[in-house]
Amino acid sequence: MFTAERRADCRYPIHAGVEYRLILGRRVIRTGVGRLVNISRGGLLFECANALPSENRIELDVDWPAQAVKMVLHVMGQTVRSQGV
């Protein structure tokens, strides 16, 4: 059965390492590493070893796959949903 894409923005596959920090108030309550799967203008999907709670502030440092120099993309946002890893 065909299901229409509901997202407003195109997702682009990208594979890069991620370090994350879950924030509650002013405290970091969990840190970890993972792997970026895809990214769009409105969000991103990454995998990590442990499921993350929804609706938490999160900061990510993405090892951006640049050829000439090492670059890190710093992202701040909110977890929307979590499924498995």
Disulfide bonds with the S-S distance in Angstrom:
none
